[in-house]
Amino acid sequence: MRTAEIERNTKETAIKLSLNLDGTGAGEIDTGVGFFNHMLELLKKHALIDLSVACKGDVDVDYHHTVEDVGLVFGQALNRALGERRGIVRYGFASIPMDEALCETSIDLGGRPFLVMQSPMKHATVRDFEVKLIEEFFRAVTVEGRLNAHLRQIYGDEAHHVCEGFFKSFARALRQAISSDPRETGVPSSKGVI
């Protein structure tokens, strides 16, 4: 089973997270941030992973610590659940329309953390949620998950739709990358290790 459970407690956040990469999209999400909950629901549904997240954060200060720390823990869980990354497809890509918005994600689970996120809406807000925090989440995921992700907003002018496009395209690309490749008997790298 490709699963992981992680707890992380700091003065800013207390997080419990469980992950099953071979799931069905089940799990409970409660971060104390409604819009972020919505994004994580989209992630688990479209990646077909079971994901449960319980986070108590200092949301009275702002949402930054909660969003970033959940990203760190999700990345750690993803890395742990992938293990040696044997037999996986490794790469994933998805281009997702969300009404007037179009976003795409390319992922490489090759062990080298890097994030590129292109969006002219980074400084927009959805109610009191700063879109810039989406980049902080994915940066944390890429570092702790040891993956390379490129997210790009092709177009779109509704911040909510753009955020959904990012999470759905990341989820679909991740779903592809973590899938089993029946022709790959080892680690999908010419180095022999990831």
ABEGO torsion letter per residue (X at the ends): XBBBBBBBBBAABBBBBBBBAABAGBEBBBAGBAAAAAAAAAAAAAAGBBBBBBBBBBAAABAAAAAAAAAAAAAAAAAAAAEAGBGBAGBBBBBBBBEABBBBBBBBAAGBBBBBBBBAAAABBBEABBAAAAAAAAAAAAAAAGBBBBBBBABEABAAAAAAAAAAAAAAAAAAAABBBAABABBBBAAGBX
